[in-house]
Amino acid sequence: MLCSVRTEKAFEEKLADLEKEMNDTAKEWLKGEMVDKDKWALAYDEGGKRYGIMTTNNIESVNIYSKVFDQDLLLAL
């Protein structure tokens, strides 16, 4: 997934691959989104503001651990 790539080089490579499959309208839309890469791409997360997390939904982030911890613990949250 493009947004979870952690290096700028890998991001640019995946982006180039993705653009090969896109039509002109989609490419124009994506070009507009590239202005704010730091808001949705870990490779451009300067200062580690996202801590490797690509969601704003806190419980969704916690659900990652549901396989590790008892389900009752999550329900208590």
VENDA-V142355 format. One record per residue. N is the residue number from 1. RES is the residue in one letter. SS is DSSP state (2 for helix, 1 for strand, 0 for the rest). Layout:
n->(N & N)
res->(RES & RES)
ss->(SS & SS)
//
This chain:
n->(1 & 2 & 3 & 4 & 5 & 6 & 7 & 8 & 9 & 10 & 11 & 12 & 13 & 14 & 15 & 16 & 17 & 18 & 19 & 20 & 21 & 22 & 23 & 24 & 25 & 26 & 27 & 28 & 29 & 30 & 31 & 32 & 33 & 34 & 35 & 36 & 37 & 38 & 39 & 40 & 41 & 42 & 43 & 44 & 45 & 46 & 47 & 48 & 49 & 50 & 51 & 52 & 53 & 54 & 55 & 56 & 57 & 58 & 59 & 60 & 61 & 62 & 63 & 64 & 65 & 66 & 67 & 68 & 69 & 70 & 71 & 72 & 73 & 74 & 75 & 76 & 77)
res->(M & L & C & S & V & R & T & E & K & A & F & E & E & K & L & A & D & L & E & K & E & M & N & D & T & A & K & E & W & L & K & G & E & M & V & D & K & D & K & W & A & L & A & Y & D & E & G & G & K & R & Y & G & I & M & T & T & N & N & I & E & S & V & N & I & Y & S & K & V & F & D & Q & D & L & L & L & A & L)
ss->(0 & 2 & 2 & 2 & 0 & 0 & 0 & 2 & 2 & 2 & 2 & 2 & 2 & 2 & 2 & 2 & 2 & 2 & 2 & 2 & 0 & 0 & 0 & 2 & 2 & 2 & 2 & 2 & 2 & 2 & 2 & 2 & 2 & 2 & 2 & 2 & 2 & 2 & 2 & 0 & 0 & 2 & 2 & 2 & 0 & 2 & 2 & 2 & 0 & 0 & 0 & 0 & 0 & 0 & 0 & 0 & 0 & 2 & 2 & 2 & 2 & 2 & 2 & 2 & 2 & 2 & 2 & 0 & 0 & 0 & 2 & 2 & 2 & 2 & 2 & 2 & 0)
//
